[in-house]
Amino acid sequence: MLSLFSRAAAGRTLSAAAASATSKIVVPVFAATPRVRRLAPIARSFSASAWIRFPAATDPTGKPKKKSAAKKKPVAKKKSAAKKKPAAKKKKAAAKKKPAAKKKKVLTPEQKQKKELTQLRKMALPKPPKGKPANVWTVYLADNVSSGSGVALGDKVKDISAQFKNLSEQDKARLNERAQENAEANKKALTQWIESYPAEVIYMANLARRRLARKLEKKRLTLLHDDRLPKAAPSAYSLFIKSHHDQVSASSPTDAFRQLAQQWKSLSESEKQLFKDSASVDVQKTRQATEDLRAKGKAYWTEKGL
């Protein structure tokens, strides 16, 4: 049997030979464990194949191999600051033409008329809030039309009309009081609704309503009454009548106006000129106030996108 030292030497020799013969085989490295020296060697079997499978971590010189340090990756160079573009390129970019504006769609005469009517309806403002019944019949009808069920509306109205004719004078007087109260309430509500808009908007609304009536050939025209709007300037003849009306004694208004008309015709041109000058001053004031309202009204609707 081989001695302990001779076996160790043989193992080192075989390991070196195996390492050179199998250089492509990666073999794990095991650290040599310290051996405790015993008094008597212990015999055990030994095979060369086991030492080849697990060679000692030594180089041919007999020294233990050192672990190679991991290769450091090359430090990437920092990107240099972005190069400034030459001024020539900036000038070229600035010299680029802006995209051409889109051409407006050409409207047909029918489309233009429809668009104009839409704008006029918007400027004319919506209908005022609906008021309460303002006469005796409508008050009585509103009180009784909801009564009864399963009856056609036309038949119901006929029955209510027959009942209304048979009412006493006292009942009609009470209905008349309610109708007058409703009329006053409606007037206040309409005034509040009108004053919720600026005066120039009401002025433009009346203009739009007149134009709509002409275009649509409406016979009925409803204008909005607003005390803030300038009143029409009186003519020279109107100023004369107003100043001489109390000086005429007549049996009827028609006779009084006939006398005033004769007096106006008998005036000289110098006397008439006094009233004409006074009327022209009022006309100028009214015209200026009207132009201001029109300008403000147009600016209002321009802001609204109309």
C-alpha positions, 0 to 999 in steps of 0.5 A: 500500500502507498503511504499517505505522502506518496498518495498525495503526490500521485494525486497532484501529478494526475490532477495536473495531467487531467487539467492539461488534457481537458482544458475545455472542461470547466471544473468546479474548484474546491478549497482544500480542507485541512487534514487532521494528522492521525497516529496511524494511517487509515487505508482506503481504496483509491482510483485515478478516475475519481481524482480526474473528476475532482482535480485539486485547485492547483496549477502545474507549479503546485500553487493554488489558483487565484480567482480571476477578478471580474473584468470591468466593463468600460465606462461609457463616455458621457454624451457630449452636450447637444451641438447647437444648430447653426443659425442658418438652419434656424433662419430656414425654419423661420422662413417656412411659410404658414399654411394657407387659410381655409377658404370660406364656404360659399353659401347659396342665396337660399342658405344665406337667407336661412342663416339671416333668419336664424340670426334675426330670430336669435336677436329678436329674443324669445317670447316673454314669460306667459302671464296669468289670465287677465280677463273675466272669461279666461279666469273663469275658464282656467278655474273650471277647465281642469274639472271633469274627466273623460270629456273632450276638451271642445265639449268641456269648453262649451259646458263652461261657456254655458255656465259662465253666461248664467253667472251672477253679477257678483260672481263676475265682479269677483272674477273681474277683480282677479283679472285686474290683479293678474294683469298688474302682475303680468305687467310687472313680470314683463317689465322685470323680464325686459329689464333683465336685458341691457337697453341696447339688446331690447333696441336690437330685438325690436329692429329684428322683429320688424325685419322678420315681420317684413321678410315673413310677411307677418301682419301682426308685430309685437314690439317690446316696450322699454322706458329706457329706449329713446322716444321718437322726437316730436315734429314741429307741428306736434310741438305746436299742438302741445303748446296751444292745446289748452288755448282751444275751446271745443266740444270734442277732441276732433273739433279741437284738432281741426282748429289747431290745424287751421292755426298752424296753417295761418302761422308765418314762416318765421313763427313756424321756424321757432318750432322747427328749430326746437324740433331739430334739436330733439331729433338730433338728440334722439338720433345720437342716442339711437346710434349709440344703442345700435353700436352697443347692440352690435358689440353685444351680439358680436361677443355672443358670436352672432 
